[in-house]
Amino acid sequence: MPIFRRFYSLLRPRQQVKASSYLLERHPDQLDHFVIVKASDVRFVKLLDKVSDSSYHDADFEYIESVQPRLERVHQGTVQHHTMLRLEMVNIDAGKCIASVRTPSDGCRMLYNCVRALSAKNGVEFGTGFGISAMYLASACRYTGGHLHTIEPELWRAEIAKSELQKRWEGLVTVHHGKAEEVFPRLGLKVDFGYIDAWHSYEVTLRHFELIWASCSPGAVIALDDMARFSAEMDQLWEDLTSRSDVQNAALWNNRIGLIMV
């Protein structure tokens, strides 16, 4: 089935005319990485179109990809030790999931495109890690005039990320150490773009989603990593979120990152 027809069949009748006519006017194959789950607003489909646009480019990409192997080599042992313990605590196959805990480069570029397509001014990330995804998001903020606040609960990760981000993105990103539930409310942000990649459990991720959701500006987007094929509870969370009546625009990128528009 052609992609635009697949998208059309997933849309509700009240937006089919606008959305389908828009999709027919452009080359549909460029949206191949997205599956639209819900779309009550054609602006969401247009956003995905922009996010799928491969013409976005940034000199920072090459720099990020050059430092990423070094960071992973230096910290792999520590990261793997902590991750294995935590995955075992929530009864996830640690050996299977260890390679999935870092957002892949193409996923980071998709998030970068999203920030630029939204012209986002206020961005927030829950789960800094050692700052790779924050580098991409901060690079996008350079073009939008925005600022990223990234929150990491573990001090050793936060310190590494802060050190790396200061080298090229000073003034574009602020690294906060602490729990998102405590740090985020103090920031008083009206969020244009949020990215959740922290503790991968149903309860915690839902709590993080609700925190950002309540602080979003109209048309804002929340991205959630590992919404499919990571664990049964994350699969269930994605199903539950996209079944909510207050969630009207949702899509899944590459069977991994969920995007929900306010």
Rosetta blueprint (number, residue, H / E / L):
1 M L
2 P L
3 I H
4 F H
5 R H
6 R H
7 F H
8 Y H
9 S H
10 L H
11 L L
12 R L
13 P H
14 R H
15 Q H
16 Q H
17 V H
18 K H
19 A H
20 S H
21 S H
22 Y H
23 L H
24 L H
25 E L
26 R L
27 H L
28 P H
29 D H
30 Q H
31 L H
32 D L
33 H L
34 F E
35 V E
36 I E
37 V E
38 K E
39 A E
40 S L
41 D L
42 V H
43 R H
44 F H
45 V H
46 K H
47 L H
48 L H
49 D H
50 K H
51 V H
52 S L
53 D L
54 S L
55 S L
56 Y L
57 H L
58 D L
59 A L
60 D H
61 F H
62 E H
63 Y H
64 I H
65 E H
66 S H
67 V H
68 Q H
69 P H
70 R H
71 L H
72 E H
73 R H
74 V H
75 H H
76 Q H
77 G H
78 T H
79 V H
80 Q H
81 H H
82 H H
83 T H
84 M H
85 L H
86 R H
87 L H
88 E H
89 M H
90 V L
91 N L
92 I L
93 D L
94 A H
95 G H
96 K H
97 C H
98 I H
99 A H
100 S H
101 V L
102 R L
103 T L
104 P L
105 S H
106 D H
107 G H
108 C H
109 R H
110 M H
111 L H
112 Y H
113 N H
114 C H
115 V H
116 R H
117 A H
118 L H
119 S L
120 A L
121 K L
122 N E
123 G E
124 V E
125 E E
126 F E
127 G L
128 T L
129 G L
130 F L
131 G L
132 I H
133 S H
134 A H
135 M H
136 Y H
137 L H
138 A H
139 S H
140 A H
141 C H
142 R H
143 Y H
144 T H
145 G L
146 G L
147 H E
148 L E
149 H E
150 T E
151 I E
152 E E
153 P L
154 E L
155 L H
156 W H
157 R H
158 A H
159 E H
160 I H
161 A H
162 K H
163 S H
164 E H
165 L H
166 Q H
167 K L
168 R L
169 W L
170 E L
171 G L
172 L L
173 V E
174 T E
175 V E
176 H E
177 H E
178 G L
179 K L
180 A H
181 E H
182 E H
183 V H
184 F H
185 P H
186 R H
187 L H
188 G L
189 L L
190 K L
191 V E
192 D E
193 F E
194 G E
195 Y E
196 I E
197 D L
198 A L
199 W L
200 H L
201 S L
202 Y H
203 E H
204 V H
205 T H
206 L H
207 R H
208 H H
209 F H
210 E H
211 L H
212 I H
213 W H
214 A L
215 S L
216 C E
217 S E
218 P E
219 G E
220 A E
221 V E
222 I E
223 A E
224 L E
225 D L
226 D L
227 M L
228 A L
229 R L
230 F L
231 S L
232 A H
233 E H
234 M H
235 D H
236 Q H
237 L H
238 W H
239 E H
240 D H
241 L H
242 T H
243 S H
244 R L
245 S L
246 D L
247 V L
248 Q L
249 N E
250 A E
251 A E
252 L E
253 W E
254 N L
255 N L
256 R L
257 I E
258 G E
259 L E
260 I E
261 M E
262 V L
